Amino acid sequence: MGTETVVCGGSFYSTGHDGTPSLGELARNVVALYNCCQQQHSIAAHGGILAAPSHQSLAMDISTSLTYHITKTGNILRRLSARKIRDAGLDITPEESVLLNQLWDRDQQSQTELGQWSVKERSTVTRQIDSLVSKGYVERRQRPDDRRSVCIALTDKGKALEARFEHTGIRQLDEDLTRALAGGSGDMLEQLIKVRERALAELQDA
């Protein structure tokens, strides 16, 4: 299925042309939307063009605020992913796993390309890549077709990590969440709340 790029607050995320996330896209989209919301809240907090709602209006609208539910769902999914990664004995963070998944899908990408998926500030992506380099999972290389450009490439250790990552159950979680959104009835907010509650139930089940 083809994808299109959507701009949100100067950032990018991927969605299918029919509006239904494909396998593996849902988690990235939730993270992307979550980061968009965080950026928008940051703008408002610093006196930007988005005015912060009053306490009264926030109390009235919070239950129907898509931004709130996306942010809350993103927090829960991150905690759940972190626990699954930790239980599998891996020394990476959920954010680092997003970068690694992109490289497992297509090796040797630029930092800019990787940053579009994680929807993080450039400095944050740099720190995450530095962390993966220090752990021996990736390295910076000159592009074979352009020696002036640098790409991020998997090491043998990074390639081998993919098989261990399969045992975290995160990709199965992606499939379950994709089916939950694709097969459910109701609007996006209702489906997002259902996804969040399922993820929260699994997080609290341990």
Rosetta constraint file for C-alpha pairs under 8 A:
AtomPair CA 1 CA 16 HARMONIC 6.68 0.50
AtomPair CA 1 CA 17 HARMONIC 7.58 0.50
AtomPair CA 1 CA 22 HARMONIC 7.49 0.50
AtomPair CA 2 CA 16 HARMONIC 5.97 0.50
AtomPair CA 2 CA 17 HARMONIC 6.16 0.50
AtomPair CA 3 CA 14 HARMONIC 6.28 0.50
AtomPair CA 3 CA 15 HARMONIC 5.46 0.50
AtomPair CA 3 CA 16 HARMONIC 4.42 0.50
AtomPair CA 3 CA 17 HARMONIC 5.56 0.50
AtomPair CA 4 CA 14 HARMONIC 5.87 0.50
AtomPair CA 4 CA 15 HARMONIC 5.78 0.50
AtomPair CA 4 CA 16 HARMONIC 6.34 0.50
AtomPair CA 4 CA 17 HARMONIC 6.31 0.50
AtomPair CA 5 CA 12 HARMONIC 6.26 0.50
AtomPair CA 5 CA 13 HARMONIC 5.84 0.50
AtomPair CA 5 CA 14 HARMONIC 5.06 0.50
AtomPair CA 5 CA 15 HARMONIC 6.84 0.50
AtomPair CA 6 CA 12 HARMONIC 5.59 0.50
AtomPair CA 6 CA 13 HARMONIC 5.62 0.50
AtomPair CA 6 CA 14 HARMONIC 6.45 0.50
AtomPair CA 6 CA 15 HARMONIC 7.57 0.50
AtomPair CA 7 CA 11 HARMONIC 5.44 0.50
AtomPair CA 7 CA 12 HARMONIC 4.81 0.50
AtomPair CA 7 CA 13 HARMONIC 6.91 0.50
AtomPair CA 8 CA 12 HARMONIC 6.09 0.50
AtomPair CA 8 CA 13 HARMONIC 7.71 0.50
AtomPair CA 8 CA 33 HARMONIC 7.78 0.50
AtomPair CA 8 CA 36 HARMONIC 6.13 0.50
AtomPair CA 9 CA 36 HARMONIC 6.06 0.50
AtomPair CA 9 CA 39 HARMONIC 7.24 0.50
AtomPair CA 9 CA 40 HARMONIC 6.82 0.50
AtomPair CA 11 CA 36 HARMONIC 6.85 0.50
AtomPair CA 11 CA 116 HARMONIC 7.06 0.50
AtomPair CA 11 CA 119 HARMONIC 5.86 0.50
AtomPair CA 12 CA 32 HARMONIC 7.23 0.50
AtomPair CA 12 CA 116 HARMONIC 5.74 0.50
AtomPair CA 12 CA 117 HARMONIC 7.08 0.50
AtomPair CA 12 CA 119 HARMONIC 6.40 0.50
AtomPair CA 13 CA 28 HARMONIC 7.61 0.50
AtomPair CA 13 CA 29 HARMONIC 5.90 0.50
AtomPair CA 13 CA 32 HARMONIC 5.71 0.50
AtomPair CA 13 CA 33 HARMONIC 7.38 0.50
AtomPair CA 13 CA 116 HARMONIC 7.15 0.50
AtomPair CA 13 CA 117 HARMONIC 6.40 0.50
AtomPair CA 13 CA 119 HARMONIC 7.43 0.50
AtomPair CA 14 CA 25 HARMONIC 7.11 0.50
AtomPair CA 14 CA 28 HARMONIC 7.86 0.50
AtomPair CA 14 CA 29 HARMONIC 6.33 0.50
AtomPair CA 14 CA 117 HARMONIC 7.91 0.50
AtomPair CA 15 CA 19 HARMONIC 6.21 0.50
AtomPair CA 15 CA 20 HARMONIC 6.95 0.50
AtomPair CA 15 CA 21 HARMONIC 5.69 0.50
AtomPair CA 15 CA 22 HARMONIC 7.93 0.50
AtomPair CA 15 CA 25 HARMONIC 7.20 0.50
AtomPair CA 15 CA 29 HARMONIC 7.23 0.50
AtomPair CA 16 CA 20 HARMONIC 5.52 0.50
AtomPair CA 16 CA 21 HARMONIC 5.50 0.50
AtomPair CA 16 CA 22 HARMONIC 6.73 0.50
AtomPair CA 20 CA 181 HARMONIC 7.54 0.50
AtomPair CA 20 CA 182 HARMONIC 5.93 0.50
AtomPair CA 21 CA 25 HARMONIC 5.46 0.50
AtomPair CA 21 CA 26 HARMONIC 5.31 0.50
AtomPair CA 21 CA 178 HARMONIC 6.43 0.50
AtomPair CA 21 CA 182 HARMONIC 7.60 0.50
AtomPair CA 22 CA 26 HARMONIC 6.85 0.50
AtomPair CA 22 CA 178 HARMONIC 6.89 0.50
AtomPair CA 23 CA 174 HARMONIC 6.61 0.50
AtomPair CA 23 CA 175 HARMONIC 5.88 0.50
AtomPair CA 23 CA 178 HARMONIC 6.52 0.50
AtomPair CA 24 CA 28 HARMONIC 7.12 0.50
AtomPair CA 24 CA 171 HARMONIC 6.92 0.50
AtomPair CA 24 CA 174 HARMONIC 5.72 0.50
AtomPair CA 24 CA 175 HARMONIC 7.17 0.50
AtomPair CA 25 CA 29 HARMONIC 5.98 0.50
AtomPair CA 25 CA 174 HARMONIC 7.97 0.50
AtomPair CA 26 CA 30 HARMONIC 6.10 0.50
AtomPair CA 26 CA 174 HARMONIC 6.56 0.50
AtomPair CA 26 CA 177 HARMONIC 7.28 0.50
AtomPair CA 26 CA 178 HARMONIC 6.16 0.50
AtomPair CA 27 CA 31 HARMONIC 6.21 0.50
AtomPair CA 27 CA 174 HARMONIC 6.22 0.50
AtomPair CA 28 CA 32 HARMONIC 5.97 0.50
AtomPair CA 28 CA 98 HARMONIC 7.36 0.50
AtomPair CA 28 CA 117 HARMONIC 6.90 0.50
AtomPair CA 28 CA 118 HARMONIC 7.24 0.50
AtomPair CA 29 CA 33 HARMONIC 5.95 0.50
AtomPair CA 30 CA 34 HARMONIC 5.88 0.50
AtomPair CA 30 CA 70 HARMONIC 7.00 0.50
AtomPair CA 30 CA 73 HARMONIC 7.73 0.50
AtomPair CA 30 CA 74 HARMONIC 5.99 0.50
AtomPair CA 31 CA 35 HARMONIC 6.13 0.50
AtomPair CA 31 CA 74 HARMONIC 5.94 0.50
AtomPair CA 31 CA 118 HARMONIC 7.18 0.50
AtomPair CA 31 CA 119 HARMONIC 7.90 0.50
AtomPair CA 32 CA 36 HARMONIC 6.18 0.50
AtomPair CA 32 CA 117 HARMONIC 7.18 0.50
AtomPair CA 32 CA 118 HARMONIC 6.29 0.50
AtomPair CA 32 CA 119 HARMONIC 5.50 0.50
AtomPair CA 33 CA 37 HARMONIC 6.19 0.50
AtomPair CA 33 CA 70 HARMONIC 6.83 0.50
AtomPair CA 33 CA 71 HARMONIC 7.78 0.50
AtomPair CA 34 CA 38 HARMONIC 6.26 0.50
AtomPair CA 34 CA 67 HARMONIC 7.98 0.50
AtomPair CA 34 CA 70 HARMONIC 5.82 0.50
AtomPair CA 34 CA 71 HARMONIC 4.90 0.50
AtomPair CA 34 CA 74 HARMONIC 5.61 0.50
AtomPair CA 35 CA 39 HARMONIC 6.12 0.50
AtomPair CA 35 CA 71 HARMONIC 7.97 0.50
AtomPair CA 35 CA 119 HARMONIC 6.39 0.50
AtomPair CA 35 CA 120 HARMONIC 7.10 0.50
AtomPair CA 36 CA 40 HARMONIC 6.22 0.50
AtomPair CA 36 CA 119 HARMONIC 7.51 0.50
AtomPair CA 37 CA 41 HARMONIC 6.16 0.50
AtomPair CA 37 CA 67 HARMONIC 6.08 0.50
AtomPair CA 37 CA 70 HARMONIC 7.80 0.50
AtomPair CA 37 CA 71 HARMONIC 6.61 0.50
AtomPair CA 38 CA 42 HARMONIC 6.17 0.50
AtomPair CA 38 CA 71 HARMONIC 7.50 0.50
AtomPair CA 39 CA 43 HARMONIC 6.30 0.50
AtomPair CA 40 CA 44 HARMONIC 6.40 0.50
AtomPair CA 40 CA 50 HARMONIC 7.42 0.50
AtomPair CA 41 CA 45 HARMONIC 6.08 0.50
AtomPair CA 41 CA 52 HARMONIC 7.97 0.50
AtomPair CA 42 CA 46 HARMONIC 6.32 0.50
AtomPair CA 43 CA 47 HARMONIC 6.53 0.50
AtomPair CA 43 CA 48 HARMONIC 4.79 0.50
AtomPair CA 43 CA 49 HARMONIC 7.23 0.50
AtomPair CA 43 CA 50 HARMONIC 6.75 0.50
AtomPair CA 44 CA 48 HARMONIC 4.82 0.50
AtomPair CA 44 CA 49 HARMONIC 6.63 0.50
AtomPair CA 44 CA 50 HARMONIC 4.87 0.50
AtomPair CA 44 CA 51 HARMONIC 5.52 0.50
AtomPair CA 44 CA 52 HARMONIC 5.60 0.50
AtomPair CA 45 CA 52 HARMONIC 6.93 0.50
AtomPair CA 47 CA 51 HARMONIC 7.24 0.50
AtomPair CA 53 CA 57 HARMONIC 6.07 0.50
AtomPair CA 53 CA 58 HARMONIC 5.97 0.50
AtomPair CA 54 CA 58 HARMONIC 6.09 0.50
AtomPair CA 55 CA 59 HARMONIC 6.22 0.50
AtomPair CA 56 CA 60 HARMONIC 6.35 0.50
AtomPair CA 57 CA 61 HARMONIC 6.03 0.50
AtomPair CA 58 CA 62 HARMONIC 5.53 0.50
AtomPair CA 61 CA 65 HARMONIC 5.97 0.50
AtomPair CA 62 CA 68 HARMONIC 6.64 0.50
AtomPair CA 64 CA 189 HARMONIC 7.60 0.50
AtomPair CA 65 CA 69 HARMONIC 6.48 0.50
AtomPair CA 66 CA 70 HARMONIC 5.99 0.50
AtomPair CA 66 CA 189 HARMONIC 6.07 0.50
AtomPair CA 67 CA 71 HARMONIC 6.10 0.50
AtomPair CA 68 CA 72 HARMONIC 6.10 0.50
AtomPair CA 69 CA 73 HARMONIC 5.85 0.50
AtomPair CA 69 CA 189 HARMONIC 7.55 0.50
AtomPair CA 69 CA 192 HARMONIC 7.12 0.50
AtomPair CA 69 CA 193 HARMONIC 6.81 0.50
AtomPair CA 70 CA 74 HARMONIC 5.99 0.50
AtomPair CA 70 CA 192 HARMONIC 7.24 0.50
AtomPair CA 71 CA 75 HARMONIC 6.28 0.50
AtomPair CA 72 CA 76 HARMONIC 6.33 0.50
AtomPair CA 72 CA 196 HARMONIC 7.77 0.50
AtomPair CA 73 CA 77 HARMONIC 6.07 0.50
AtomPair CA 73 CA 192 HARMONIC 7.45 0.50
AtomPair CA 73 CA 193 HARMONIC 7.66 0.50
AtomPair CA 73 CA 195 HARMONIC 7.71 0.50
AtomPair CA 73 CA 196 HARMONIC 5.01 0.50
AtomPair CA 74 CA 78 HARMONIC 6.02 0.50
AtomPair CA 75 CA 79 HARMONIC 6.30 0.50
AtomPair CA 76 CA 80 HARMONIC 6.16 0.50
AtomPair CA 76 CA 196 HARMONIC 7.04 0.50
AtomPair CA 76 CA 199 HARMONIC 6.78 0.50
AtomPair CA 76 CA 200 HARMONIC 6.21 0.50
AtomPair CA 76 CA 203 HARMONIC 7.88 0.50
AtomPair CA 77 CA 81 HARMONIC 5.99 0.50
AtomPair CA 77 CA 196 HARMONIC 7.65 0.50
AtomPair CA 77 CA 199 HARMONIC 6.42 0.50
AtomPair CA 77 CA 200 HARMONIC 7.86 0.50
AtomPair CA 78 CA 82 HARMONIC 6.02 0.50
AtomPair CA 78 CA 94 HARMONIC 6.53 0.50
AtomPair CA 79 CA 83 HARMONIC 6.22 0.50
AtomPair CA 79 CA 203 HARMONIC 7.66 0.50
AtomPair CA 80 CA 84 HARMONIC 6.30 0.50
AtomPair CA 80 CA 199 HARMONIC 7.16 0.50
AtomPair CA 80 CA 200 HARMONIC 7.85 0.50
AtomPair CA 80 CA 202 HARMONIC 7.75 0.50
AtomPair CA 80 CA 203 HARMONIC 5.53 0.50
AtomPair CA 81 CA 85 HARMONIC 6.14 0.50
AtomPair CA 81 CA 94 HARMONIC 6.08 0.50
AtomPair CA 81 CA 170 HARMONIC 6.49 0.50
AtomPair CA 82 CA 86 HARMONIC 6.06 0.50
AtomPair CA 82 CA 93 HARMONIC 6.41 0.50
AtomPair CA 82 CA 94 HARMONIC 5.68 0.50
AtomPair CA 83 CA 87 HARMONIC 5.98 0.50
AtomPair CA 84 CA 88 HARMONIC 6.27 0.50
AtomPair CA 84 CA 168 HARMONIC 5.30 0.50
AtomPair CA 84 CA 169 HARMONIC 6.94 0.50
AtomPair CA 84 CA 170 HARMONIC 7.05 0.50
AtomPair CA 85 CA 89 HARMONIC 6.59 0.50
AtomPair CA 85 CA 90 HARMONIC 5.66 0.50
AtomPair CA 85 CA 91 HARMONIC 7.80 0.50
AtomPair CA 85 CA 92 HARMONIC 7.30 0.50
AtomPair CA 85 CA 93 HARMONIC 7.49 0.50
AtomPair CA 85 CA 94 HARMONIC 7.55 0.50
AtomPair CA 85 CA 165 HARMONIC 7.62 0.50
AtomPair CA 85 CA 168 HARMONIC 5.67 0.50
AtomPair CA 86 CA 90 HARMONIC 5.78 0.50
AtomPair CA 86 CA 91 HARMONIC 7.25 0.50
AtomPair CA 87 CA 168 HARMONIC 7.48 0.50
AtomPair CA 88 CA 164 HARMONIC 7.74 0.50
AtomPair CA 88 CA 165 HARMONIC 7.77 0.50
AtomPair CA 88 CA 167 HARMONIC 6.81 0.50
AtomPair CA 88 CA 168 HARMONIC 5.57 0.50
AtomPair CA 90 CA 165 HARMONIC 7.81 0.50
AtomPair CA 92 CA 96 HARMONIC 6.00 0.50
AtomPair CA 92 CA 97 HARMONIC 6.63 0.50
AtomPair CA 92 CA 132 HARMONIC 7.96 0.50
AtomPair CA 93 CA 97 HARMONIC 6.21 0.50
AtomPair CA 94 CA 98 HARMONIC 6.50 0.50
AtomPair CA 95 CA 99 HARMONIC 6.90 0.50
AtomPair CA 95 CA 118 HARMONIC 7.42 0.50
AtomPair CA 95 CA 128 HARMONIC 7.67 0.50
AtomPair CA 96 CA 100 HARMONIC 6.27 0.50
AtomPair CA 96 CA 128 HARMONIC 6.15 0.50
AtomPair CA 96 CA 129 HARMONIC 7.71 0.50
AtomPair CA 96 CA 132 HARMONIC 7.27 0.50
AtomPair CA 97 CA 101 HARMONIC 5.95 0.50
AtomPair CA 98 CA 102 HARMONIC 6.43 0.50
AtomPair CA 98 CA 117 HARMONIC 7.84 0.50
AtomPair CA 98 CA 118 HARMONIC 6.77 0.50
AtomPair CA 99 CA 103 HARMONIC 6.47 0.50
AtomPair CA 99 CA 114 HARMONIC 6.27 0.50
AtomPair CA 99 CA 117 HARMONIC 7.85 0.50
AtomPair CA 99 CA 118 HARMONIC 7.18 0.50
AtomPair CA 100 CA 104 HARMONIC 6.04 0.50
AtomPair CA 100 CA 158 HARMONIC 7.87 0.50
AtomPair CA 101 CA 105 HARMONIC 6.15 0.50
AtomPair CA 102 CA 106 HARMONIC 6.12 0.50
AtomPair CA 102 CA 107 HARMONIC 7.56 0.50
AtomPair CA 102 CA 114 HARMONIC 7.12 0.50
AtomPair CA 103 CA 107 HARMONIC 4.39 0.50
AtomPair CA 103 CA 108 HARMONIC 6.79 0.50
AtomPair CA 103 CA 109 HARMONIC 7.07 0.50
AtomPair CA 103 CA 153 HARMONIC 7.23 0.50
AtomPair CA 103 CA 154 HARMONIC 6.87 0.50
AtomPair CA 104 CA 154 HARMONIC 7.94 0.50
AtomPair CA 104 CA 159 HARMONIC 7.12 0.50
AtomPair CA 104 CA 162 HARMONIC 7.19 0.50
AtomPair CA 107 CA 152 HARMONIC 7.70 0.50
AtomPair CA 107 CA 153 HARMONIC 5.78 0.50
AtomPair CA 107 CA 154 HARMONIC 6.53 0.50
AtomPair CA 108 CA 143 HARMONIC 7.93 0.50
AtomPair CA 108 CA 151 HARMONIC 5.42 0.50
AtomPair CA 108 CA 152 HARMONIC 5.14 0.50
AtomPair CA 108 CA 153 HARMONIC 4.38 0.50
AtomPair CA 108 CA 154 HARMONIC 7.23 0.50
AtomPair CA 109 CA 113 HARMONIC 6.18 0.50
AtomPair CA 109 CA 114 HARMONIC 6.73 0.50
AtomPair CA 109 CA 151 HARMONIC 5.21 0.50
AtomPair CA 109 CA 152 HARMONIC 5.42 0.50
AtomPair CA 109 CA 153 HARMONIC 6.91 0.50
AtomPair CA 110 CA 114 HARMONIC 6.43 0.50
AtomPair CA 110 CA 150 HARMONIC 6.66 0.50
AtomPair CA 110 CA 151 HARMONIC 4.47 0.50
AtomPair CA 110 CA 152 HARMONIC 5.85 0.50
AtomPair CA 111 CA 115 HARMONIC 5.98 0.50
AtomPair CA 111 CA 125 HARMONIC 7.49 0.50
AtomPair CA 111 CA 126 HARMONIC 7.66 0.50
AtomPair CA 111 CA 151 HARMONIC 6.80 0.50
AtomPair CA 111 CA 152 HARMONIC 6.71 0.50
AtomPair CA 112 CA 116 HARMONIC 6.36 0.50
AtomPair CA 112 CA 122 HARMONIC 7.85 0.50
AtomPair CA 113 CA 117 HARMONIC 7.11 0.50
AtomPair CA 114 CA 118 HARMONIC 6.64 0.50
AtomPair CA 114 CA 125 HARMONIC 7.96 0.50
AtomPair CA 115 CA 119 HARMONIC 5.69 0.50
AtomPair CA 115 CA 120 HARMONIC 6.13 0.50
AtomPair CA 115 CA 121 HARMONIC 7.60 0.50
AtomPair CA 115 CA 122 HARMONIC 6.84 0.50
AtomPair CA 115 CA 125 HARMONIC 6.17 0.50
AtomPair CA 116 CA 120 HARMONIC 7.68 0.50
AtomPair CA 118 CA 125 HARMONIC 7.88 0.50
AtomPair CA 120 CA 124 HARMONIC 6.13 0.50
AtomPair CA 120 CA 125 HARMONIC 6.25 0.50
AtomPair CA 121 CA 125 HARMONIC 6.42 0.50
AtomPair CA 122 CA 126 HARMONIC 6.13 0.50
AtomPair CA 123 CA 127 HARMONIC 6.33 0.50
AtomPair CA 124 CA 128 HARMONIC 6.32 0.50
AtomPair CA 125 CA 129 HARMONIC 6.13 0.50
AtomPair CA 126 CA 130 HARMONIC 6.03 0.50
AtomPair CA 127 CA 131 HARMONIC 6.14 0.50
AtomPair CA 128 CA 132 HARMONIC 6.34 0.50
AtomPair CA 129 CA 133 HARMONIC 6.09 0.50
AtomPair CA 129 CA 138 HARMONIC 7.64 0.50
AtomPair CA 130 CA 134 HARMONIC 6.16 0.50
AtomPair CA 131 CA 135 HARMONIC 6.29 0.50
AtomPair CA 132 CA 136 HARMONIC 6.25 0.50
AtomPair CA 132 CA 137 HARMONIC 5.40 0.50
AtomPair CA 132 CA 138 HARMONIC 5.81 0.50
AtomPair CA 133 CA 137 HARMONIC 5.87 0.50
AtomPair CA 133 CA 138 HARMONIC 4.99 0.50
AtomPair CA 133 CA 139 HARMONIC 5.47 0.50
AtomPair CA 133 CA 140 HARMONIC 8.00 0.50
AtomPair CA 136 CA 155 HARMONIC 6.97 0.50
AtomPair CA 136 CA 157 HARMONIC 6.61 0.50
AtomPair CA 136 CA 158 HARMONIC 7.09 0.50
AtomPair CA 137 CA 154 HARMONIC 6.05 0.50
AtomPair CA 137 CA 155 HARMONIC 5.46 0.50
AtomPair CA 137 CA 156 HARMONIC 7.52 0.50
AtomPair CA 137 CA 157 HARMONIC 5.47 0.50
AtomPair CA 137 CA 158 HARMONIC 3.92 0.50
AtomPair CA 137 CA 159 HARMONIC 7.63 0.50
AtomPair CA 137 CA 161 HARMONIC 7.98 0.50
AtomPair CA 138 CA 152 HARMONIC 6.57 0.50
AtomPair CA 138 CA 153 HARMONIC 5.43 0.50
AtomPair CA 138 CA 154 HARMONIC 4.38 0.50
AtomPair CA 138 CA 155 HARMONIC 5.14 0.50
AtomPair CA 138 CA 158 HARMONIC 6.12 0.50
AtomPair CA 139 CA 152 HARMONIC 5.82 0.50
AtomPair CA 139 CA 153 HARMONIC 5.45 0.50
AtomPair CA 139 CA 154 HARMONIC 6.42 0.50
AtomPair CA 139 CA 155 HARMONIC 6.58 0.50
AtomPair CA 140 CA 150 HARMONIC 6.36 0.50
AtomPair CA 140 CA 151 HARMONIC 5.74 0.50
AtomPair CA 140 CA 152 HARMONIC 4.83 0.50
AtomPair CA 140 CA 153 HARMONIC 6.26 0.50
AtomPair CA 141 CA 150 HARMONIC 5.42 0.50
AtomPair CA 141 CA 151 HARMONIC 5.40 0.50
AtomPair CA 141 CA 152 HARMONIC 6.35 0.50
AtomPair CA 141 CA 153 HARMONIC 6.73 0.50
AtomPair CA 142 CA 146 HARMONIC 7.19 0.50
AtomPair CA 142 CA 147 HARMONIC 5.22 0.50
AtomPair CA 142 CA 148 HARMONIC 6.92 0.50
AtomPair CA 142 CA 149 HARMONIC 5.77 0.50
AtomPair CA 142 CA 150 HARMONIC 4.49 0.50
AtomPair CA 142 CA 151 HARMONIC 6.13 0.50
AtomPair CA 143 CA 147 HARMONIC 5.43 0.50
AtomPair CA 143 CA 148 HARMONIC 7.52 0.50
AtomPair CA 143 CA 149 HARMONIC 5.70 0.50
AtomPair CA 143 CA 150 HARMONIC 5.66 0.50
AtomPair CA 143 CA 151 HARMONIC 5.96 0.50
AtomPair CA 154 CA 158 HARMONIC 5.25 0.50
AtomPair CA 154 CA 159 HARMONIC 6.07 0.50
AtomPair CA 155 CA 159 HARMONIC 6.24 0.50
AtomPair CA 156 CA 160 HARMONIC 6.18 0.50
AtomPair CA 157 CA 161 HARMONIC 6.27 0.50
AtomPair CA 158 CA 162 HARMONIC 7.16 0.50
AtomPair CA 160 CA 164 HARMONIC 7.39 0.50
AtomPair CA 161 CA 165 HARMONIC 6.11 0.50
AtomPair CA 162 CA 166 HARMONIC 6.40 0.50
AtomPair CA 163 CA 167 HARMONIC 7.32 0.50
AtomPair CA 164 CA 168 HARMONIC 7.39 0.50
AtomPair CA 165 CA 169 HARMONIC 7.89 0.50
AtomPair CA 166 CA 170 HARMONIC 7.42 0.50
AtomPair CA 166 CA 171 HARMONIC 6.93 0.50
AtomPair CA 169 CA 173 HARMONIC 6.19 0.50
AtomPair CA 170 CA 174 HARMONIC 6.23 0.50
AtomPair CA 171 CA 175 HARMONIC 6.38 0.50
AtomPair CA 172 CA 176 HARMONIC 6.24 0.50
AtomPair CA 173 CA 177 HARMONIC 6.10 0.50
AtomPair CA 174 CA 178 HARMONIC 5.99 0.50
AtomPair CA 175 CA 179 HARMONIC 6.23 0.50
AtomPair CA 176 CA 180 HARMONIC 6.17 0.50
AtomPair CA 177 CA 181 HARMONIC 6.31 0.50
AtomPair CA 177 CA 195 HARMONIC 6.42 0.50
AtomPair CA 178 CA 182 HARMONIC 5.95 0.50
AtomPair CA 179 CA 183 HARMONIC 5.52 0.50
AtomPair CA 179 CA 184 HARMONIC 7.80 0.50
AtomPair CA 180 CA 184 HARMONIC 5.77 0.50
AtomPair CA 180 CA 191 HARMONIC 7.42 0.50
AtomPair CA 180 CA 195 HARMONIC 6.74 0.50
AtomPair CA 181 CA 191 HARMONIC 5.89 0.50
AtomPair CA 181 CA 192 HARMONIC 7.51 0.50
AtomPair CA 181 CA 195 HARMONIC 7.51 0.50
AtomPair CA 184 CA 191 HARMONIC 6.77 0.50
AtomPair CA 185 CA 191 HARMONIC 7.44 0.50
AtomPair CA 186 CA 190 HARMONIC 6.02 0.50
AtomPair CA 186 CA 191 HARMONIC 6.66 0.50
AtomPair CA 187 CA 191 HARMONIC 6.38 0.50
AtomPair CA 188 CA 192 HARMONIC 6.01 0.50
AtomPair CA 189 CA 193 HARMONIC 6.20 0.50
AtomPair CA 190 CA 194 HARMONIC 6.35 0.50
AtomPair CA 191 CA 195 HARMONIC 6.19 0.50
AtomPair CA 192 CA 196 HARMONIC 6.11 0.50
AtomPair CA 193 CA 197 HARMONIC 6.13 0.50
AtomPair CA 194 CA 198 HARMONIC 6.24 0.50
AtomPair CA 195 CA 199 HARMONIC 6.21 0.50
AtomPair CA 196 CA 200 HARMONIC 6.00 0.50
AtomPair CA 197 CA 201 HARMONIC 6.02 0.50
AtomPair CA 198 CA 202 HARMONIC 6.36 0.50
AtomPair CA 199 CA 203 HARMONIC 6.18 0.50
AtomPair CA 200 CA 204 HARMONIC 6.15 0.50
AtomPair CA 201 CA 205 HARMONIC 5.98 0.50
AtomPair CA 202 CA 206 HARMONIC 7.30 0.50
